[in-house]
Every structure is written in C-alpha cells, then in structure tokens.
C-alpha cells in the first residue's frame, strides 16, 4: 500500500494540514473501521503503520495476535522514532 494512496483513501487528500479537526477525526474513524475489518495481515499491518504515524494506533497486543507481527510493529516504531529524532 502506498502512503499517499492511503491518505487519499481515508482523508481525501495527500496533505493532512489542509484538513479541519473534524475531517481528520472522520478519516481516522474510517481507518479504524477498515483496520478492524481487514483480514489480510499485510494490509492490516500497513493500516496499523498509518495509524501509528498519525498517533492513533491501537496497542500492539490489541492490534496483532501474531507475535511476529507485534515484533515487526515494534521494529517499525523504532525506525520511525529514530527518523523523527534525526529530523530534529
């Protein structure tokens, strides 16, 4: 899944800065619903990653039953956090 495509799919824009708080909230709700319904583990992981980047991801033990998926999510979190620290 492409990041920009996901933004357009759930928020109707590639630029979240242009959205009102209500529009962001609505997009996050659509994202949460799709995450809850998604059965494909790869797509589910991609949706979780987007939610994490937006500060709205569920806890790992709630989001992923598989230990490997939880570990991959931890690796993703660490990579994003390192990237954010380097940008500061």
N, C-alpha and C positions, 0 to 999 in steps of 0.2 A: 504494500500500500504506500502510495506517495503522500508525503506530509501535506503538500499544498492541496492535493485532491481531497484529503480528509477534511481539511479546513473548509473547503468549498462545500463538501457534502453535508457537514454538520452546522456550519456557520454562514454559508452562502457568500463567503469572501475568503481571500488569502490574507487579508490584513485585519487582524482582530482589533487593532487600535481604532478602527473606524466604527466599531460596534458599541451600542449602548449597553449598560449593565444588564438590562432585560434581554437583549439579544444574545449576549454571552450566556446568560443563565439558560435560555431556551436551547441554545446549541449544546450546552453541557448536558442538559436533560435528554436530548436526542442521542447524544453519545453514550450516556449511561444505559439507556434502554437498549441500544444496539449491542453494547458490550454484554449486557445481561442475556441477550438472546443468541449471541454468536456461539456457534458450536465448533468452528474451525479454530484450532489452537493458535495457528499463526496469525490469523486475522484478529483473534481475541487479544493476543499479545500486542499487536500493533495499536489496537484501540486503547489498551491499557497505557501504552507508552505515550500516546497523545494526551490521555487524561493526566498522566504524571507530569508532563511538560506544562500542562495548564493548571497544575495544583489541585486536581480533582480526582486523583486515582484512589481506588479503594485499597485497603491494606493488602499486602501480598497473600496472607493466609486466607483472606476472604476471596481474593481475585483468582487465585490459582490453586487447584487441588494437587497438581503435579509438582513434586519437589524440584525437578529440573526447570520447570517454568518459573518457579519462585527464584531460583538461583540466577536464571537469565535476567529476570527483572531486577534483581539486586545489582548485577553487572551493569545493566543499562542505567540504573540510578547512579551508580558510582561514576560511570563515564560522563553522564550529563552534569553531575555535580563538579567533576574535575574541569569540564569545559567551561562551566559558569565561573569557577574560580580563576581560570586563566584569562577570561574576558574582563575580570575586574581589575 
